[in-house]
Amino acid sequence: MANLQVKNLPESLHERLRRYSRKHHRTISDIALEALEREMARREWHDKLSQRPATDLGETAASLLEQERQQRDRELA
């Protein structure tokens, strides 16, 4: 298994990590690994999504959203 060293970590961030890890009964390493995994998954999802072809809805998303809001308002009135 590889090792990772983080240099120039601001003291304020390190303190926040220490408090968070103590509060959740985990190590800073556990917290960092979880955050790295989550960020990589988010970026991979974004890359995959950005490769999909655009979908022409015939109207702007803002227009469709406004129509839905108006419909909701009529139903609630």
N, C-alpha and C positions, 0 to 999 in steps of 0.2 A: 504494500500500500504506500502511496506517495505521501510526502509531507508538504505542507504549505506554510510559509512564514509570511506574516503581514508586517510590513515595515511602515513607520511613520503614522501609526494609528493615533489619532488625536486622543489625548487623555480623557476628554469628556465622553467620547464614544466608548472608550475602554471601560470607563466607570459605569456607563449605562448598560453595557453588556454584562458586567459583573453583577449589577443589581438585578437585571432581568434573569440571568442564569441562576442566581441564588433564589429568587422568588419562585422560579419554576423547577427548582431542584434538578438542574441540568448543568453541564459544563459549558464554558464559552465555546469550546470546540464543537459541541453538539449544536449550539445555536448558530454558529457560523456555517457549519455544514448544511443545516436545514435551509438557511437563507441563500446560500450559494445554489443549492439544488432547486429551490423555488425560482430563483432568478433565471437560471439556465432553462428551466422548463418554460417560463414565461417568454423568454427570448426565442426559444425554438418554436413555440406556438405562434408567436408573432411572425417569424420568418416563414413558417408554413402557410399561415393565413395570407401573407403578402404575396405569395406565389400564385394564389388562386386568381382566376380571371374576374374582372369586375362584373358586377351584376347590374344591368339596367332595369331599374324599377319603373321607368316611365315618368317618375316624379322624383323630386328631391326627398331625401329622408326627412328633412325638416317639414316639408309639406305633408307627408304621410303621418308624421308624429302629430302635427297640428290637427289633422282630420281625426285621429284617434282621440285626442284630448277633447275635441268638440263633441264627438260621439259619447264619450264618458260623461261629459257635463250634461248632455241631453238625458242620458239614462239616470243620472243622479238627481235631476230636477223634478 
